[in-house]
């Protein structure tokens, strides 16, 4: 069986399982509406989507699919996790969590808007705008390329938990689907711990101290203005004991001192890479840090 035929078979099996297990009421209308969305050239209204070739029903069925249709999110999540491509024997799954913003500054009647951070062209490049926030959990199937495989998406509503707490909920759900729905590693092979990568808006200490950290590894970017403190010295016997020692500013190399661990390697694409780590830096808010790395040619 050649590669193209196998890919078609996998796609056909996924579509059949999605239709049979994840979709509930109004499943035919929902399935055809999804097909119409995939075939559309861009965002379209429901009326225009109902005119797409895959949608074989009256235009009102597109509205019925959204208003009366049902979806089993747990089974869909299991299907997505189970359909992940098998990672090579010497690697493991790479998951990424990040948020995205849909600006809705004129939707004053929307009760679930939040003040969202947005990066846009021009000056200034970043700002705050009323809109809808979504947080994605995706799998990165290959080292090169820009394709990702969605595993979970949730809205950040005004009453939602913090982005870190929401990220832990998403990882928890994906890990549960991974254990109950089977894995993509093959029969008789134990699935290695996935690596979950997050940006600087997430709390590394909360992630490291979570139950999910027993089943997955978290790699979090640290903000450039991050400040930590070393452990205080011995008690002098006078006054209140000091809570913190000398300061560690990530942006100031003069405050770093000698790292606790250091590793250097040669990468064929990026040249020499050095990773230095400090493992004993308690923070005033209880957040641990820091890991720092840089690369250079030769």
C-alpha positions in Angstrom: 0.0 0.0 0.0 1.5 3.3 -1.1 1.7 6.4 1.2 -1.2 8.2 -0.6 -3.5 5.2 -0.3 -2.7 4.8 3.4 -3.3 8.5 4.1 -6.7 8.3 2.4 -7.6 5.3 4.4 -6.6 7.0 7.7 -8.7 10.0 6.7 -11.7 7.9 5.8 -11.4 6.0 9.2 -11.2 9.2 11.1 -14.3 10.7 9.4 -16.3 7.5 10.0 -15.3 7.4 13.7 -16.0 11.0 14.1 -19.5 10.7 12.6 -20.3 7.5 14.6 -19.0 8.3 18.0 -18.6 12.1 18.5 -21.7 13.5 16.8 -25.1 13.2 18.4 -28.4 14.9 17.5 -28.5 16.5 14.1 -25.3 14.6 13.2 -25.9 14.7 9.4 -26.4 18.4 9.3 -23.4 18.9 11.6 -21.2 16.7 9.5 -22.1 18.4 6.2 -21.7 21.8 7.8 -18.2 20.9 8.9 -17.4 19.7 5.3 -18.7 23.0 4.0 -16.4 24.9 6.3 -13.4 22.9 5.2 -14.2 23.5 1.6 -14.9 27.3 2.0 -12.2 29.7 0.9 -12.5 31.7 4.1 -15.0 32.7 6.8 -18.5 32.5 5.4 -22.1 33.1 6.7 -24.3 30.1 7.3 -26.4 30.9 4.3 -23.3 30.8 2.0 -22.0 27.6 3.7 -25.4 26.0 3.0 -24.7 26.6 -0.8 -21.4 24.7 -0.7 -21.4 21.4 -2.6 -20.8 19.2 0.5 -24.0 20.6 2.1 -26.9 18.6 0.6 -29.7 20.0 2.8 -31.9 23.1 3.0 -30.2 26.2 4.2 -32.2 26.2 7.5 -30.5 22.9 8.4 -27.2 24.8 8.9 -28.8 26.8 11.7 -30.4 23.6 13.1 -27.0 22.0 13.2 -25.7 24.7 15.6 -28.8 25.3 17.7 -30.1 21.7 18.1 -26.9 19.6 17.4 -25.0 17.8 20.1 -21.3 16.8 20.4 -19.6 14.4 22.7 -16.5 16.3 23.6 -14.9 13.5 25.5 -15.2 11.0 22.6 -14.0 13.7 20.2 -10.9 14.3 22.4 -10.2 10.6 22.6 -10.4 10.3 18.8 -8.1 13.3 18.3 -5.5 11.9 20.8 -5.7 8.4 19.4 -5.2 9.7 15.8 -1.9 11.4 16.6 0.9 10.1 14.4 3.3 7.7 16.0 6.5 9.6 17.2 9.9 8.1 16.3 11.3 5.6 18.8 13.9 8.1 20.1 11.5 11.0 20.6 8.1 11.8 22.3 5.0 13.8 21.6 5.3 17.6 21.6 2.3 19.6 22.8 1.9 23.4 22.7 -0.5 25.6 24.6 -1.1 29.2 23.7 -4.0 31.7 23.5 -5.4 33.6 20.5 -7.6 36.6 20.4 -10.6 37.4 18.2 -11.1 41.2 18.5 -14.7 42.2 19.0 -14.5 45.9 19.9 -18.0 46.7 18.5 -19.8 43.7 19.9 -21.1 45.7 22.9 -24.0 43.2 23.4 -21.7 40.2 23.8 -21.8 39.4 27.6 -18.6 37.2 27.5 -16.0 39.6 26.1 -12.7 40.1 27.9 -9.9 42.6 27.6 -7.5 40.8 25.3 -3.8 41.3 24.5 -3.3 41.7 20.7 -0.3 42.0 18.6 -0.9 43.8 15.3 1.0 45.5 12.4 2.0 49.1 12.8 3.0 51.1 15.9 2.3 50.3 18.6 2.3 46.6 17.8 0.6 45.4 20.9 -2.4 46.7 22.9 -5.6 45.7 24.7 -8.9 45.2 22.9 -12.3 43.9 23.9 -12.8 40.5 22.3 -13.1 36.7 22.7 -10.1 34.7 23.9 -9.4 31.1 23.1 -6.8 28.8 24.5 -5.5 26.0 22.3 -3.8 22.7 23.1 -2.2 21.4 19.9 0.3 18.6 19.0 3.3 19.4 16.8 3.7 16.3 14.5 7.0 17.2 12.9 10.2 19.1 13.7 10.1 21.1 10.4 6.9 22.8 9.1 4.1 24.9 10.5 1.3 22.3 10.8 -0.3 21.5 14.1 -2.9 19.0 15.2 -5.6 20.5 17.5 -6.4 18.5 20.7 -8.4 21.0 22.7 -9.7 24.5 22.6 -11.6 26.5 25.3 -12.9 30.0 25.7 -11.4 32.3 28.3 -14.5 33.8 29.7 -14.7 36.6 32.3 -15.4 33.9 35.0 -12.8 31.4 33.7 -9.9 30.3 35.8 -6.4 31.7 35.2 -4.7 30.8 31.9 -2.4 28.4 33.9 -5.3 26.7 35.6 -7.1 26.4 32.3 -4.0 24.9 30.7 -3.8 22.3 33.4 -7.5 21.4 32.8 -6.7 20.9 29.1 -3.6 18.8 29.7 -5.5 16.7 32.3 -8.3 16.0 29.8 -5.8 15.1 27.0 -3.9 12.8 29.3 -7.1 11.1 30.4 -8.0 10.6 26.7 -4.5 9.3 26.1 -4.8 6.6 28.7 -8.4 5.6 28.0 -8.5 6.0 24.3 -5.2 4.3 23.5 -2.1 6.0 22.2 -0.3 6.3 18.9 2.8 4.6 20.0 1.8 1.1 18.9 0.9 -2.1 20.6 3.2 -3.2 23.5 5.0 0.1 23.6 4.7 2.4 26.6 3.9 5.9 25.6 6.6 8.3 26.8 5.8 11.5 28.8 4.6 14.3 26.4 6.5 17.6 26.5 4.2 20.5 26.9 5.6 23.9 25.9 4.0 27.2 27.0 4.8 30.9 26.7 5.8 33.4 29.5 2.2 34.1 30.5 1.9 30.8 32.4 3.1 30.2 35.9 5.9 27.6 35.9 5.7 26.9 39.6 2.0 26.1 39.5 2.6 23.8 36.5 5.6 22.0 38.2 3.6 21.5 41.4 0.5 20.1 39.7 -0.6 16.5 39.5 -0.3 16.7 35.7 3.5 17.2 36.1 3.7 13.5 37.2 2.6 12.4 33.7 4.0 15.2 31.5 7.0 17.6 31.4 6.4 21.3 31.1 8.8 23.8 29.4 7.8 27.4 30.0 9.4 30.5 28.6 10.5 33.0 31.3 9.8 36.7 30.8 12.9 38.8 30.3 12.1 40.9 33.3 11.8 37.9 35.6 13.3 38.5 39.1 14.1 35.7 41.6 16.0 35.5 44.8 18.6 33.1 46.3 18.2 31.6 49.7 19.0 33.9 52.6 22.3 33.4 54.5 22.5 32.2 58.1 20.5 34.0 60.7 22.5 36.8 62.4 20.6 36.5 65.6 19.1 40.0 65.5 15.7 41.1 64.2 13.5 39.1 61.9 15.2 36.4 59.8 15.7 37.4 56.2 13.3 35.8 53.7 15.4 36.2 50.6 19.1 36.4 49.7 20.8 38.1 46.8 18.7 39.1 43.7 18.7 37.2 40.4 17.6 39.3 37.5 17.2 37.4 34.2 18.0 40.6 32.2 21.2 41.3 34.2 24.0 38.7 33.7 26.0 40.3 36.5 23.5 38.9 39.0 23.5 35.4 37.7 26.6 34.0 39.2 27.8 30.4 38.5 25.0 28.1 37.3 24.1 24.9 39.1 24.1 22.9 35.9 25.6 23.5 32.4 25.3 21.6 29.2 26.7 22.3 25.7 26.0 20.6 22.4 26.5 21.1 18.7 23.3 21.4 16.6 23.7 21.0 12.8 21.2 23.9 12.2 21.8 26.4 15.0 25.5 25.7 15.8 26.7 25.6 19.3 24.0 25.6 22.0 24.6 26.1 25.7 22.0 25.6 28.4 22.6 26.8 31.9 20.3 26.2 34.9 19.9 27.5 38.4 17.9 25.2 40.6 17.9 27.0 44.0 16.2 30.3 43.4 13.1 30.7 45.6 10.9 33.6 44.4 8.8 36.0 46.7 5.6 34.6 45.1 6.7 31.0 45.4 7.6 30.7 41.7 10.7 28.8 40.9 13.2 29.8 38.2 15.4 29.8 36.2 16.5 28.1 33.0 18.3 30.0 30.4 19.8 29.0 27.1 21.4 30.6 24.1 22.9 29.5 20.8 25.6 30.8 18.6 27.5 29.9 15.4 30.4 27.5 15.9 
